[in-house]
Amino acid sequence: MTVLTGRAGHSFRLNQISRRAEVCFHVILGLFALACIIPFIFVIIISFSAEDSIRTIGYSFLPAAWSLDAYRQVLSLGDALWRSYFNSFFITIVGTVVSVTMCVLYAYPLYRKDYKFRSFFSFLSFFTMIFGGGLIPTYIVCKNLLGMSNNYEALIVPMLVSPFNIIIMRTFFQTSVPFDLIEAATIDGSGEYSTLGRIILPIVKPGIATVALLTALGYWNEWFLCLLYVTNRDLYPLQYLLMEMQRNAEFLARNSSMIGAAGAEAIRTLPSQTMRMAVVVFIVLPIACAYPFFQRYVVAGLTIGSVKG
């Protein structure tokens, strides 16, 4: 940190800002944090609101009446709900571990200047970001050629390789690992796998955590693969199960006039609006609980490549 001394003998930092500017920055950051938190709090409040309250006064931070009907409706799924939770956790954990491993093993040779084919594989990875195979060829390959249908592989394998994550990981290697360190390890007799596992990976932990968080979010929120390849309800992830439940409720609400007076009255009392918000809470809560464990590494990863005093 550079410290300068004024004429009166007072020392001050070169990058010091005034108290007024500091307060202004704190206020701006505080407002930005509230803008991120308030919508989720609003969702939670709506999920605990009564359906009649929403029909009467609309969405409000202070509903006319509170109710647990939305959560009772979701929990009425019973064993199917907890099975879908297990599926989502299993798919997310296994998919993230395998995907991050493949990402590191792909990005590390692209970082090595002495790797002869680094330009070719860099172009191959970048090319797939611009031009995709399309849905129909992908579906034919995955289902007919690879046999990925009604199994966990269909929900994990199509998302294993992400060119975007590979580029991020390669950038972390380039900005945080000096190539001289690899040369020194080689001179000391360290093999390639030993150098990667014992020397390189501890340095790039923030990068691995960042890629792992992005990959886990992708797997946790994925439902389209289940729509394409899975018909067995025992394999439904949480997102697809709750989406199907919400879709059925909306279908019944649109066609209530065809059911009869008694059925229409029962459907009218369904917590369709509040159930949407309860579904969001069920989906977001596990990720919100897991994020603090990644936060330290993600914040550290933001400073990689910056100038440190």
Backbone bond lengths (Angstrom), bond angles and torsions (degrees), N, CA, C in turn:
res aa  C-N    CA-C-N  psi(-1)  N-CA   C-N-CA  omega(-1)  CA-C   N-CA-C  phi
1 M - - - 1.455 - - 1.528 108.12 -
2 T 1.333 117.75 127.50 1.462 122.27 -179.00 1.510 109.54 -84.02
3 V 1.345 117.04 127.66 1.454 123.31 -179.53 1.517 108.31 -119.69
4 L 1.328 117.21 126.74 1.460 122.49 178.52 1.508 109.89 -110.98
5 T 1.336 116.09 154.35 1.462 121.76 -179.17 1.516 109.13 -116.62
6 G 1.315 117.34 126.65 1.457 122.10 -179.61 1.522 111.98 -80.58
7 R 1.347 115.69 -179.92 1.462 120.52 -178.31 1.519 112.21 -65.30
8 A 1.334 115.54 -33.00 1.469 118.46 -178.42 1.516 111.51 -83.77
9 G 1.308 117.06 4.97 1.463 119.82 178.76 1.500 113.59 88.55
10 H 1.344 117.28 2.21 1.470 120.43 179.14 1.526 109.56 -82.85
11 S 1.325 116.38 132.52 1.450 121.05 179.08 1.524 109.67 -95.93
12 F 1.298 115.22 146.07 1.461 119.85 177.77 1.518 108.53 -147.75
13 R 1.353 114.77 153.69 1.458 120.40 178.79 1.515 109.67 -79.72
14 L 1.340 114.80 147.71 1.452 120.10 -178.61 1.521 111.51 -66.21
15 N 1.344 116.70 -34.22 1.463 120.59 -177.98 1.531 112.22 -101.46
16 Q 1.313 117.50 20.28 1.462 121.05 -178.19 1.527 109.85 -74.17
17 I 1.329 117.23 141.04 1.453 122.39 177.20 1.520 108.60 -112.93
18 S 1.314 115.39 162.07 1.458 119.88 -177.90 1.519 110.57 -72.74
19 R 1.332 114.69 160.16 1.456 119.94 179.35 1.524 111.14 -62.29
20 R 1.331 117.28 -37.63 1.463 120.51 -179.62 1.522 110.91 -64.54
21 A 1.336 117.08 -42.82 1.461 120.22 178.51 1.526 110.96 -65.95
22 E 1.340 116.46 -37.68 1.453 119.98 179.16 1.525 111.12 -63.22
23 V 1.332 116.77 -43.40 1.463 120.91 177.44 1.524 110.51 -62.58
24 C 1.332 116.41 -40.61 1.465 120.99 179.64 1.530 110.69 -62.28
25 F 1.340 116.55 -42.57 1.467 119.95 179.35 1.522 110.85 -65.46
26 H 1.348 116.90 -39.78 1.460 119.96 178.53 1.528 111.05 -63.20
27 V 1.318 116.71 -39.96 1.461 120.05 179.46 1.525 110.51 -65.10
28 I 1.329 116.35 -43.22 1.468 120.13 -179.84 1.522 110.87 -63.06
29 L 1.341 116.63 -45.44 1.455 120.01 179.32 1.522 111.44 -65.69
30 G 1.342 116.27 -36.74 1.461 119.71 177.35 1.521 111.99 -64.00
31 L 1.340 116.88 -42.19 1.463 120.76 177.81 1.526 110.79 -65.33
32 F 1.336 116.13 -38.35 1.464 119.25 178.32 1.529 110.68 -65.37
33 A 1.360 116.63 -40.02 1.468 119.69 177.80 1.526 111.19 -64.03
34 L 1.334 116.57 -40.75 1.466 119.67 177.83 1.527 111.41 -64.22
35 A 1.350 116.25 -37.77 1.462 119.72 178.46 1.524 111.67 -63.78
36 C 1.337 116.83 -26.92 1.464 120.26 177.89 1.527 112.33 -83.65
37 I 1.334 116.77 -33.22 1.463 121.08 -173.99 1.524 112.37 -87.09
38 I 1.334 116.70 -39.84 1.463 120.45 -173.59 1.520 113.05 -58.20
39 P 1.347 120.65 -42.57 1.474 117.98 179.08 1.528 113.52 -58.27
40 F 1.331 117.11 -39.27 1.469 118.71 179.32 1.532 110.97 -68.83
41 I 1.331 116.90 -39.28 1.468 120.04 175.79 1.531 109.96 -61.71
42 F 1.338 116.09 -39.77 1.465 120.44 179.06 1.525 110.79 -63.17
43 V 1.337 116.71 -40.16 1.465 121.10 177.57 1.527 110.40 -61.30
44 I 1.334 116.76 -44.03 1.469 120.48 179.50 1.530 110.71 -61.90
45 I 1.340 116.84 -43.10 1.468 120.56 179.93 1.530 110.49 -62.31
46 I 1.329 116.81 -44.06 1.467 119.94 -179.73 1.519 110.70 -64.41
47 S 1.343 116.99 -36.78 1.466 119.27 -179.41 1.521 111.79 -64.80
48 F 1.339 117.33 -25.49 1.468 121.33 177.85 1.530 112.22 -96.09
49 S 1.318 117.64 4.43 1.458 120.69 -179.87 1.525 110.39 -84.86
50 A 1.310 115.54 155.42 1.463 120.75 174.87 1.522 109.46 -77.75
51 E 1.330 116.05 146.45 1.468 120.25 -179.28 1.522 111.28 -62.82
52 D 1.334 118.01 -36.98 1.467 121.19 178.45 1.515 111.30 -64.47
53 S 1.335 117.20 -33.00 1.455 120.43 177.94 1.521 111.13 -63.89
54 I 1.329 116.90 -39.52 1.462 120.41 179.58 1.524 110.07 -68.90
55 R 1.347 116.69 -38.41 1.463 119.10 178.32 1.529 111.03 -66.42
56 T 1.334 116.70 -31.15 1.466 120.27 -174.87 1.525 112.22 -84.11
57 I 1.351 116.77 -54.11 1.467 120.11 -173.92 1.520 113.34 -115.36
58 G 1.339 116.65 0.59 1.451 119.21 -179.13 1.520 111.98 77.95
59 Y 1.325 115.63 -167.02 1.470 120.55 178.82 1.519 109.49 -70.55
60 S 1.329 115.87 132.94 1.457 119.91 -176.83 1.526 109.92 -152.76
61 F 1.340 114.96 148.31 1.461 119.71 173.97 1.525 111.20 -69.82
62 L 1.337 116.64 -22.28 1.469 121.98 178.71 1.524 108.49 -123.04
63 P 1.333 117.90 83.21 1.471 119.75 -178.07 1.521 111.56 -67.19
64 A 1.315 114.76 158.69 1.468 119.88 179.60 1.516 111.51 -69.67
65 A 1.322 117.85 -28.53 1.460 121.73 179.19 1.521 109.05 -151.12
66 W 1.332 114.71 150.26 1.458 120.89 178.98 1.524 109.74 -103.71
67 S 1.307 116.35 153.83 1.463 119.60 -178.26 1.531 109.65 -158.72
68 L 1.328 115.00 151.11 1.465 122.24 175.01 1.523 111.88 -107.33
69 D 1.349 116.31 15.02 1.462 119.76 -175.50 1.525 112.15 -61.11
70 A 1.324 117.12 -37.30 1.472 119.76 -178.32 1.526 110.87 -63.51
71 Y 1.327 116.70 -42.81 1.468 119.93 179.92 1.527 111.03 -72.04
72 R 1.348 117.21 -34.35 1.466 119.56 175.25 1.527 109.84 -63.18
73 Q 1.335 116.72 -38.80 1.449 120.50 -179.57 1.524 111.43 -65.20
74 V 1.337 116.40 -42.56 1.466 119.98 179.10 1.530 110.55 -68.92
75 L 1.338 116.67 -43.56 1.461 120.22 -179.32 1.524 112.49 -69.32
76 S 1.334 116.90 -15.54 1.459 119.45 177.73 1.526 111.98 -66.90
77 L 1.332 116.77 -13.15 1.464 119.79 175.31 1.520 111.56 -65.07
78 G 1.336 116.71 -24.46 1.460 121.15 174.56 1.513 113.61 65.30
79 D 1.340 116.03 -128.43 1.460 121.34 -176.01 1.530 112.59 -61.33
80 A 1.327 117.01 -30.58 1.462 119.77 179.85 1.529 111.15 -62.69
81 L 1.337 116.72 -35.92 1.461 120.64 179.15 1.523 111.31 -65.67
82 W 1.338 116.16 -48.20 1.469 119.19 -178.12 1.524 111.09 -70.62
83 R 1.331 117.47 -30.63 1.460 119.90 174.46 1.530 110.78 -65.52
84 S 1.323 116.38 -41.02 1.461 119.97 178.96 1.526 110.93 -67.81
85 Y 1.337 117.21 -34.26 1.471 120.35 174.52 1.531 109.82 -61.71
86 F 1.329 116.20 -45.30 1.470 119.53 178.17 1.526 110.55 -60.76
87 N 1.327 117.34 -43.75 1.458 120.43 179.89 1.523 111.24 -60.66
88 S 1.326 116.54 -44.40 1.469 119.72 -178.84 1.520 111.17 -64.50
89 F 1.348 116.84 -43.37 1.463 119.04 178.91 1.529 110.90 -65.56
90 F 1.317 117.08 -41.84 1.464 120.38 -179.39 1.530 110.69 -64.03
91 I 1.320 116.38 -47.89 1.469 120.40 -179.68 1.523 110.54 -62.48
92 T 1.327 117.03 -42.56 1.465 120.78 -177.91 1.522 111.18 -66.46
93 I 1.328 117.59 -46.51 1.468 120.82 -176.64 1.530 110.84 -67.20
94 V 1.338 116.71 -51.53 1.466 119.86 -178.49 1.524 110.58 -64.46
95 G 1.324 116.75 -45.93 1.460 120.18 -179.68 1.517 112.39 -62.01
96 T 1.336 117.30 -41.16 1.465 120.30 -179.45 1.515 111.36 -66.40
97 V 1.332 117.78 -45.38 1.468 121.15 -179.16 1.528 110.88 -61.28
98 V 1.332 116.78 -48.59 1.467 120.18 -177.91 1.525 110.73 -68.37
99 S 1.328 117.18 -41.82 1.461 120.72 -178.15 1.521 111.83 -65.37
100 V 1.330 117.40 -43.53 1.468 120.31 179.33 1.525 110.49 -65.91
101 T 1.326 117.11 -39.09 1.469 120.25 177.11 1.525 110.91 -60.39
102 M 1.329 116.64 -46.17 1.461 120.01 178.59 1.519 111.32 -65.69
103 C 1.326 116.67 -36.49 1.465 120.62 179.39 1.523 110.98 -63.69
104 V 1.332 117.12 -44.91 1.463 120.77 179.96 1.522 110.64 -65.24
105 L 1.334 116.81 -43.86 1.464 120.55 -178.35 1.526 111.96 -68.57
106 Y 1.320 118.10 -24.29 1.466 121.17 176.44 1.528 110.74 -84.28
107 A 1.344 116.83 -41.64 1.466 120.20 -175.26 1.527 112.31 -73.44
108 Y 1.328 117.23 -31.50 1.471 119.61 -177.01 1.529 112.66 -62.43
109 P 1.348 120.90 -46.22 1.468 118.80 175.82 1.527 112.84 -64.03
110 L 1.336 118.17 -31.31 1.458 119.90 177.95 1.518 111.60 -67.21
111 Y 1.319 116.60 -25.58 1.465 121.14 177.44 1.527 111.56 -78.77
112 R 1.329 117.20 -31.88 1.462 121.36 -176.52 1.528 111.05 -68.96
113 K 1.324 115.81 120.19 1.458 121.09 -179.33 1.525 111.99 -69.44
114 D 1.325 117.62 -22.75 1.455 120.48 -177.81 1.529 112.46 -90.15
115 Y 1.339 117.84 6.31 1.466 119.99 178.25 1.522 109.06 -86.24
116 K 1.306 117.52 121.95 1.462 123.15 -170.00 1.530 112.82 -66.61
117 F 1.337 117.55 -34.44 1.464 120.66 -173.05 1.536 112.28 -102.85
118 R 1.315 117.35 20.18 1.474 119.39 -176.52 1.532 111.62 -62.46
119 S 1.334 118.58 -37.28 1.466 121.01 -179.75 1.532 110.81 -65.56
120 F 1.318 115.91 -41.45 1.469 119.19 -178.75 1.525 110.91 -64.56
121 F 1.338 117.59 -47.48 1.458 119.97 -177.19 1.529 111.73 -73.51
122 S 1.325 117.73 -27.36 1.468 119.61 172.71 1.518 110.42 -65.50
123 F 1.338 116.40 -44.08 1.466 120.11 177.63 1.522 111.03 -65.39
124 L 1.335 116.99 -39.02 1.466 120.40 179.83 1.525 110.66 -61.59
125 S 1.325 117.00 -42.33 1.460 120.81 178.68 1.519 111.11 -67.52
126 F 1.332 116.86 -43.49 1.463 120.54 -178.78 1.527 111.84 -67.98
127 F 1.331 116.82 -35.20 1.461 121.47 -177.92 1.526 111.08 -61.94
128 T 1.331 116.66 -38.88 1.468 119.87 -178.49 1.520 112.24 -70.61
129 M 1.338 118.16 -17.28 1.461 120.21 174.72 1.523 111.38 -75.32
130 I 1.329 116.66 -26.92 1.464 120.86 -177.04 1.522 111.24 -92.24
131 F 1.328 116.97 -42.78 1.463 121.76 -176.47 1.523 109.14 -120.39
132 G 1.334 115.44 119.17 1.451 121.05 177.53 1.525 111.18 -101.27
133 G 1.305 116.53 162.54 1.451 120.77 -179.62 1.511 113.87 -75.04
134 G 1.332 117.17 -17.51 1.455 119.86 -177.36 1.520 111.38 93.77
135 L 1.320 116.04 160.50 1.461 120.99 -175.39 1.523 112.38 -69.79
136 I 1.321 117.79 -44.18 1.472 120.20 -174.74 1.530 111.80 -66.00
137 P 1.347 120.14 -49.43 1.478 118.66 177.11 1.523 112.61 -61.07
138 T 1.339 116.39 -38.54 1.466 119.65 178.42 1.523 111.00 -62.91
139 Y 1.323 116.11 -42.85 1.471 120.76 179.53 1.525 110.71 -62.97
140 I 1.331 117.32 -43.49 1.465 120.88 -178.94 1.525 110.92 -64.25
141 V 1.343 116.36 -43.29 1.467 120.23 -179.27 1.522 110.79 -65.33
142 C 1.324 116.08 -46.92 1.465 119.86 -175.13 1.535 111.35 -68.75
143 K 1.306 116.85 -44.90 1.473 118.70 -173.11 1.516 112.72 -86.44
144 N 1.330 117.79 -47.55 1.461 120.35 -174.34 1.520 112.73 -85.69
145 L 1.335 116.90 -42.18 1.457 119.66 -176.04 1.525 112.14 -82.23
146 L 1.337 116.60 -46.04 1.467 120.88 -176.85 1.526 113.00 -94.62
147 G 1.316 117.87 -9.76 1.465 120.46 177.71 1.516 114.23 68.70
148 M 1.324 117.45 29.04 1.466 120.57 -178.99 1.532 108.94 -89.89
149 S 1.319 115.85 87.82 1.449 121.79 179.07 1.522 108.38 -148.40
150 N 1.351 115.84 130.32 1.460 121.78 -178.64 1.527 111.97 55.33
151 N 1.317 116.28 45.34 1.460 122.04 173.46 1.521 108.57 -151.09
152 Y 1.339 115.22 167.08 1.460 119.44 -178.61 1.529 112.03 -67.32
153 E 1.334 117.22 -27.62 1.459 119.74 -179.93 1.527 111.20 -59.47
154 A 1.326 116.77 -35.10 1.461 120.22 -179.51 1.522 111.95 -65.72
155 L 1.323 117.46 -24.14 1.459 121.54 -178.75 1.524 112.39 -97.39
156 I 1.326 117.81 -7.18 1.462 121.32 -176.67 1.523 112.50 -114.66
157 V 1.331 116.76 -50.08 1.472 121.20 -170.56 1.523 113.37 -62.04
158 P 1.347 121.67 -43.07 1.471 119.37 -176.54 1.531 114.29 -60.59
159 M 1.316 118.95 -18.39 1.464 121.06 -177.91 1.531 113.04 -109.54
160 L 1.311 117.33 11.69 1.465 119.20 -174.05 1.522 113.07 -66.64
161 V 1.319 118.36 -40.16 1.464 121.84 -175.15 1.523 109.04 -107.38
162 S 1.330 115.29 121.70 1.461 121.22 177.95 1.525 108.81 -121.37
163 P 1.337 118.84 110.37 1.470 120.12 178.39 1.519 113.17 -57.41
164 F 1.333 117.13 -34.76 1.459 120.37 179.05 1.528 111.17 -62.70
165 N 1.339 116.78 -44.66 1.463 120.10 177.99 1.525 111.60 -66.37
166 I 1.325 117.31 -33.94 1.467 120.42 177.98 1.524 110.19 -63.51
167 I 1.318 116.93 -42.85 1.458 120.42 179.06 1.525 110.91 -65.38
168 I 1.342 116.61 -40.13 1.470 119.89 176.79 1.518 110.58 -61.69
169 M 1.331 116.35 -44.87 1.466 120.19 -177.80 1.528 111.13 -67.00
170 R 1.305 117.29 -39.45 1.466 120.13 177.21 1.536 110.78 -62.96
171 T 1.328 116.33 -38.53 1.467 120.25 177.79 1.516 110.98 -64.25
172 F 1.331 117.07 -39.17 1.470 119.89 176.74 1.522 110.73 -62.77
173 F 1.323 117.38 -41.59 1.461 120.13 176.63 1.526 110.73 -61.16
174 Q 1.324 117.39 -44.52 1.463 120.85 -175.91 1.515 112.82 -67.81
175 T 1.331 117.42 -34.30 1.460 120.50 -174.55 1.523 114.05 -91.85
176 S 1.319 118.12 -13.90 1.467 118.94 -174.30 1.525 114.30 -123.80
177 V 1.326 118.31 -12.28 1.466 120.88 -177.19 1.532 109.51 -118.15
178 P 1.318 119.02 106.90 1.470 120.20 175.86 1.525 110.42 -66.59
179 F 1.322 116.07 137.23 1.464 119.53 -179.77 1.526 111.35 -66.06
180 D 1.330 116.66 -25.13 1.465 120.01 177.05 1.525 111.43 -61.91
181 L 1.323 116.63 -29.16 1.464 120.21 178.85 1.526 110.55 -65.14
182 I 1.318 117.26 -39.62 1.465 120.86 178.02 1.523 110.26 -67.35
183 E 1.309 116.21 -41.39 1.462 119.58 178.94 1.522 111.03 -63.19
184 A 1.332 117.22 -40.23 1.463 120.73 178.36 1.522 110.98 -65.05
185 A 1.321 117.02 -40.33 1.462 120.35 178.36 1.531 111.09 -65.64
186 T 1.322 117.01 -37.23 1.463 120.55 178.33 1.529 110.81 -65.90
187 I 1.324 116.62 -41.24 1.469 120.61 178.07 1.525 110.59 -62.41
188 D 1.339 116.62 -34.85 1.467 120.70 179.78 1.521 112.48 -77.73
189 G 1.333 118.05 0.51 1.457 121.21 176.77 1.510 115.02 93.06
190 S 1.327 118.84 12.32 1.461 121.31 179.80 1.519 109.89 -78.88
191 G 1.334 116.75 135.03 1.452 121.76 176.83 1.519 111.53 -78.51
192 E 1.340 115.82 174.35 1.454 120.39 -176.48 1.530 111.79 -63.24
193 Y 1.317 116.82 -47.73 1.467 119.65 -178.45 1.526 111.17 -69.30
194 S 1.314 117.07 -35.77 1.466 120.33 177.42 1.526 110.70 -66.59
195 T 1.327 117.08 -40.47 1.463 120.72 178.06 1.522 111.03 -63.86
196 L 1.327 115.64 -43.71 1.462 119.47 -179.68 1.520 111.71 -66.21
197 G 1.333 117.06 -45.73 1.458 120.45 -174.17 1.518 114.25 -76.48
198 R 1.344 117.37 -37.98 1.466 120.00 -173.18 1.519 113.97 -98.17
199 I 1.317 117.98 -21.58 1.464 120.00 -174.79 1.526 111.83 -114.94
200 I 1.339 116.68 -48.24 1.462 120.14 -172.48 1.529 111.89 -77.97
201 L 1.333 116.85 -50.02 1.466 119.70 -174.28 1.530 113.63 -60.43
202 P 1.342 120.89 -40.12 1.470 118.18 176.47 1.526 113.50 -61.29
203 I 1.333 117.58 -27.08 1.458 120.10 -179.64 1.526 111.18 -76.06
204 V 1.319 116.22 -35.23 1.477 120.30 -174.01 1.527 111.91 -100.13
205 K 1.325 118.31 25.78 1.467 120.35 177.36 1.528 112.82 -55.80
206 P 1.355 119.99 -41.87 1.474 118.35 177.45 1.522 112.71 -59.96
207 G 1.322 116.78 -38.35 1.458 119.42 178.24 1.514 112.35 -66.41
208 I 1.325 116.15 -42.23 1.464 120.20 178.89 1.528 110.18 -63.85
209 A 1.339 116.49 -41.16 1.466 119.78 179.37 1.525 111.18 -65.34
210 T 1.330 117.12 -38.76 1.464 120.05 178.77 1.520 110.95 -64.36
211 V 1.328 117.10 -47.49 1.460 121.02 179.00 1.531 110.53 -64.33
212 A 1.338 116.83 -39.20 1.467 120.24 179.08 1.527 110.81 -63.36
213 L 1.337 117.13 -39.64 1.464 120.05 179.34 1.520 110.79 -65.73
214 L 1.326 117.16 -44.49 1.466 120.21 178.86 1.531 111.16 -62.70
215 T 1.336 115.97 -41.64 1.464 120.12 -179.83 1.526 111.07 -67.19
216 A 1.329 116.97 -43.28 1.461 120.53 179.53 1.529 111.16 -62.38
217 L 1.327 117.15 -40.40 1.470 119.73 177.06 1.518 110.92 -62.75
218 G 1.335 116.31 -40.05 1.455 119.49 178.72 1.516 112.55 -62.86
219 Y 1.333 116.92 -45.16 1.471 120.50 179.23 1.525 110.96 -68.33
220 W 1.314 117.40 -40.44 1.461 120.14 -176.09 1.536 111.64 -65.93
221 N 1.330 117.23 -36.41 1.463 120.65 -176.59 1.531 113.27 -91.60
222 E 1.323 117.56 -2.30 1.469 120.33 -175.48 1.532 111.28 -76.26
223 W 1.315 116.15 130.21 1.466 122.56 174.72 1.522 112.38 -134.25
224 F 1.343 117.21 -17.94 1.461 120.15 -174.99 1.527 111.92 -67.43
225 L 1.338 117.49 -35.02 1.463 119.78 177.81 1.528 111.20 -62.45
226 C 1.321 116.22 -37.69 1.471 119.89 177.17 1.523 110.26 -64.66
227 L 1.314 117.07 -38.38 1.465 120.79 178.00 1.523 111.16 -62.55
228 L 1.333 117.55 -34.34 1.458 121.65 -176.41 1.526 112.89 -81.35
229 Y 1.328 116.46 -43.41 1.465 119.41 -164.49 1.522 115.30 -115.64
230 V 1.326 119.05 -7.96 1.468 119.89 -171.20 1.527 109.84 -122.96
231 T 1.315 115.81 129.44 1.465 122.13 172.04 1.523 111.71 -119.86
232 N 1.330 117.31 -10.98 1.462 122.21 179.29 1.530 109.19 -80.99
233 R 1.325 117.28 117.95 1.464 121.10 -176.22 1.531 112.30 -64.21
234 D 1.326 117.81 -24.28 1.460 119.88 178.85 1.523 112.35 -67.59
235 L 1.327 117.81 -14.74 1.467 121.66 -179.64 1.521 112.28 -104.30
236 Y 1.328 117.57 2.58 1.466 119.29 -178.32 1.527 110.64 -64.77
237 P 1.342 118.76 129.71 1.464 119.88 169.49 1.523 110.68 -75.39
238 L 1.298 116.30 168.60 1.460 121.38 -175.02 1.523 112.00 -58.98
239 Q 1.316 117.33 -44.06 1.457 120.80 -175.22 1.530 111.36 -62.19
240 Y 1.333 116.10 -43.07 1.466 118.23 -177.98 1.528 111.18 -71.70
241 L 1.319 118.02 -36.93 1.461 120.89 179.51 1.525 110.78 -63.17
242 L 1.338 116.31 -46.88 1.462 119.87 -179.27 1.520 111.07 -69.20
243 M 1.334 117.19 -34.92 1.458 119.85 176.78 1.532 110.74 -64.98
244 E 1.334 116.25 -40.50 1.464 119.75 178.01 1.523 110.83 -64.75
245 M 1.341 116.11 -39.97 1.462 120.11 178.26 1.523 110.77 -62.62
246 Q 1.339 116.94 -43.72 1.450 121.07 178.98 1.525 111.09 -66.00
247 R 1.311 117.19 -38.57 1.465 121.80 179.65 1.526 110.67 -65.40
248 N 1.326 117.17 -39.94 1.468 120.46 177.84 1.515 111.44 -65.34
249 A 1.354 116.19 -40.12 1.464 119.53 178.83 1.526 110.87 -64.06
250 E 1.325 117.76 -40.05 1.459 120.53 178.97 1.523 111.15 -68.06
251 F 1.326 116.65 -36.18 1.475 120.28 178.04 1.527 110.46 -63.97
252 L 1.331 116.51 -43.71 1.465 119.86 178.83 1.518 110.95 -64.57
253 A 1.343 116.65 -38.63 1.463 119.27 -179.93 1.523 111.41 -65.88
254 R 1.342 117.70 -37.53 1.474 120.24 -179.92 1.521 112.64 -71.82
255 N 1.341 116.66 -27.73 1.463 120.20 -176.03 1.526 112.26 -112.48
256 S 1.322 116.93 25.67 1.464 120.47 -177.51 1.524 112.08 -64.72
257 S 1.340 117.56 -27.39 1.466 120.06 -178.26 1.533 112.23 -67.72
258 M 1.332 117.63 -18.41 1.461 121.40 -177.87 1.523 112.35 -90.07
259 I 1.321 117.84 -3.67 1.458 120.73 -173.02 1.518 112.14 -96.00
260 G 1.303 117.53 -26.70 1.454 120.57 -175.54 1.513 110.60 115.80
261 A 1.329 115.71 168.88 1.459 120.19 -174.45 1.526 111.86 -64.48
262 A 1.339 116.82 -46.73 1.469 120.22 -177.58 1.525 110.62 -64.76
263 G 1.336 115.57 -44.65 1.460 118.30 179.65 1.514 112.00 -66.89
264 A 1.337 116.83 -38.14 1.463 120.05 179.34 1.510 111.30 -63.99
265 E 1.332 117.33 -38.43 1.464 120.46 178.41 1.521 111.03 -66.37
266 A 1.333 116.91 -39.13 1.471 119.82 178.43 1.523 111.45 -66.33
267 I 1.339 115.65 -39.08 1.461 119.03 179.66 1.524 110.61 -70.05
268 R 1.345 116.77 -34.19 1.458 120.19 179.86 1.517 112.18 -61.92
269 T 1.333 115.22 -30.61 1.465 119.24 -179.25 1.527 112.67 -85.35
270 L 1.335 117.68 -2.87 1.458 119.26 177.40 1.527 110.14 -64.49
271 P 1.321 117.93 136.09 1.472 120.19 -179.35 1.527 111.66 -80.27
272 S 1.326 116.85 66.44 1.468 119.79 -173.75 1.528 111.73 -67.75
273 Q 1.333 117.84 -42.63 1.461 120.25 -178.89 1.532 111.50 -70.08
274 T 1.316 115.83 -48.45 1.466 118.94 -178.74 1.526 111.68 -69.85
275 M 1.340 116.30 -27.22 1.460 119.36 179.39 1.530 110.68 -66.84
276 R 1.337 117.35 -33.08 1.463 119.83 175.38 1.524 110.31 -57.55
277 M 1.322 115.88 -44.98 1.463 119.89 -178.13 1.531 111.56 -70.68
278 A 1.335 116.39 -35.84 1.462 119.08 176.66 1.528 110.59 -64.04
279 V 1.322 116.44 -37.29 1.464 120.50 176.56 1.520 110.34 -61.94
280 V 1.331 117.16 -42.64 1.472 120.87 177.92 1.522 110.46 -60.27
281 V 1.327 117.11 -42.47 1.467 120.71 179.97 1.527 110.52 -62.68
282 F 1.326 117.11 -44.72 1.472 120.82 179.82 1.525 111.54 -61.50
283 I 1.336 117.18 -34.13 1.459 120.73 -177.39 1.526 111.65 -81.23
284 V 1.333 117.34 -40.99 1.466 121.38 -172.51 1.523 112.13 -81.04
285 L 1.334 117.70 -31.97 1.463 120.40 -172.08 1.526 114.06 -56.78
286 P 1.356 121.21 -45.96 1.473 119.43 179.44 1.524 113.19 -61.24
287 I 1.348 117.61 -40.24 1.462 120.57 178.88 1.519 110.49 -67.94
288 A 1.335 117.00 -38.42 1.464 119.80 178.04 1.523 111.29 -64.03
289 C 1.325 117.47 -33.54 1.471 120.86 177.85 1.525 111.41 -75.18
290 A 1.334 117.50 -29.39 1.464 120.55 -177.89 1.525 112.28 -83.62
291 Y 1.335 117.98 -25.51 1.461 120.19 -174.16 1.526 114.11 -59.88
292 P 1.356 120.44 -40.07 1.474 118.30 -179.77 1.527 114.08 -56.73
293 F 1.331 118.03 -27.75 1.456 120.01 179.43 1.538 111.60 -72.03
294 F 1.344 117.04 -23.21 1.461 121.39 178.41 1.526 112.16 -94.93
295 Q 1.339 116.83 -15.85 1.455 120.10 -168.85 1.532 112.44 -60.16
296 R 1.328 117.22 -41.17 1.455 120.33 -177.44 1.519 111.09 -60.74
297 Y 1.335 116.62 -41.13 1.462 120.11 -179.26 1.519 111.60 -74.47
298 V 1.343 116.94 -36.64 1.452 119.97 179.60 1.524 111.22 -65.26
299 V 1.340 116.81 -43.31 1.459 120.92 177.68 1.519 110.84 -63.73
300 A 1.326 116.17 -40.85 1.459 118.77 177.41 1.521 111.23 -64.98
301 G 1.322 117.39 -34.50 1.447 120.27 179.30 1.515 113.45 -68.09
302 L 1.343 117.92 -24.60 1.457 120.36 178.80 1.513 112.69 -67.63
303 T 1.331 118.00 -23.83 1.461 121.18 -176.84 1.516 112.85 -94.15
304 I 1.330 118.24 -2.74 1.462 120.18 179.99 1.526 109.49 -66.78
305 G 1.294 116.81 130.80 1.444 122.05 -178.88 1.512 113.57 88.96
306 S 1.344 117.94 -6.22 1.457 119.85 179.01 1.522 109.86 -85.22
307 V 1.322 115.31 167.29 1.465 120.93 179.06 1.523 108.20 -83.61
308 K 1.280 116.85 125.44 1.461 121.61 -177.93 1.520 108.51 -112.86
309 G 1.333 116.37 133.00 1.454 120.86 -178.88 1.502 111.88 -97.63
